[in-house]
Amino acid sequence: MNFADRDPALRPLLDQLLSPDDRTRIEPVLDDLGRVAANELDDLAATADRHPPVLRAYAPDGTRIDAVDHHPAYQEMSRLAFERYGLAAMSHRPGVLGWPTRVPHVVKYALSYLFVQSEFGLACPLSMTDSAARVLRLFDPERFAAEIDALSSPTLEGLATGAMFMTEKQGGTDVGQTATTATATVTPEGTHWTLSGHKWFCSNVAADLILTLARVPGQGEGTRGLGLFLVPRVRPDGTPNGLRIDRLKDKLGSRSMASGEVTLEDAWARPVGDLTRGFPQMAEMLNVSRLSNAMRATALMRRAVRESVDHTRERVVFGQRLFDQPLMRQTLLPLALHAEAGLGLVLESASRLDDADAGDPHAAALVRILTPLAKNTLCKRARQVTGEAMEVRGGNGYIEDWVNPRLLRDAHLGSIWEGSSNVICLDVLRCMTREQSHRVLAGAYVGRLAALDHPRVEPAASTLVGRWQHLRSRGEQLLAMSTFDQEAAIGAYAEDLCHAVMATLLLERAQRELAAGLGHRALLLAHTWLHWLADPRLTSPPALHVLDQVVDGGEVSAEVAQSAYDAIGTASRHHVEAGTRG
């Protein structure tokens, strides 16, 4: 088993998004990580899930130590992630996996996607270590050069893992209610800061370097009064810092990784960047963590689809393979479709992040809205896909001997961490209000649709242009509503925007593969996606008859691909053009 080889979308998308040199460099890593994820890592992940971390608050002599003990399986997974594959280091230093420069975000997310198909929990410390280094590089690189180097270490021995402690009991999502206080103390050696307060949900709770927000005296109320601070596990003099782990959380999923409650007791801290812009600086860490959440959701969907396909091909019921039975095909097709469309959206967002980091302001505006759209839509969809996959496996799917329960538990986390779905949708509304992001999206993707000139692609592209025009108009109408009505409507509108982006990306890929002589499979998927937009029940889609090619890859005829568009029908196509679902 090799997860990369079993994925019909991954390599074609990388062909499209990477330079030839980067595409060549990633291929042996895809092969290696795809094999390790499907075998060694999968076994380690199952073991770590059954043996969650344990808090050891005191040493035998009564000394407070606040240590978290992980099973050896977790330690070995950490070595694979941080050292063998450099998943936290690759965005910050050249030389990782043989890259002469920093590794592109597209590569990082593609490799992380393979890793997460077996191990979800460790992806959180990976993401926070990576994004903590990013925040320090962006806002205070000279003062924190040593910390950036430790966070991006290519070896476990030199590594400092990162974390983000934001949530407080009284505030939750409302970060403006943060009560942790920052106190400046002036000594002959200079000024230093200490933090006091309580953080309610702290993942990677025993991290070496923690970014957190605290209230700075005299700065005002709400988020304006918050500064961003870096809190080390150990003070500069080598003594333990004032961080007390009160208890570990008994979580539904992500059980391999430790989350807990932390009390800060005059914890030594250093301010990061501009103290008056603490929350905007922390938001950079939030945004990239949200994109990581979307990637993880897509990985869970892909694993769930593969499990369902393998099971139904092996299981014979009433003399026929389950996979060949029409109603089961009707069940499997949407699962495979959403997994493939989701990966396209994640890698598109990563590609735009690469462009933004290179100084492209238009790409920065795009990734600002793509990130919450992907996080909201894909994390919610993963809950449905993993739940359906559990049912496909039947009674065994509900038993912990199989991977389905773990996939289902982990999938529910994505819609909660880094902002629940409602919070993310309100962020989409904020993007629209402040930056007219619905116009940015419509302009970008209508322009890209206009460049699709293959005769077999043009009809669907024209339909999608109509959809984007209506979505832009709907956005203007939404912004003209009362605040109450805006907030009530933004959830459905955000999903419609996201579905239009994924439809556009599927058509772009179809054009590329047709132009390269790679066949009509991508066009079939793009047309089937439009069919789903018109009719969420996907009534009698032609793709049912070629489901092997949908789930495995392979050529389908031009006639089948065209029939998937014709099956939508004129009346149903109107729903697509009107920017709604049937």
Helices and strands as residue ranges (DSSP letters): H 10-17, H 20-38, H 40-50, E 54-58, E 64-69, H 72-78, I 79-84, G 96-98, H 105-116, H 123-139, H 145-151, E 162-165, G 175-177, E 181-187, E 190-203, E 209-215, G 222-225, E 226-232, E 243-248, E 259-271, G 275-277, H 278-314, E 316-317, E 320-321, G 322-324, H 326-357, H 361-393, G 394-398, H 404-414, H 421-435, H 437-450, H 458-479, H 483-515, H 521-534, G 542-546, H 547-552, H 558-566, H 570-577
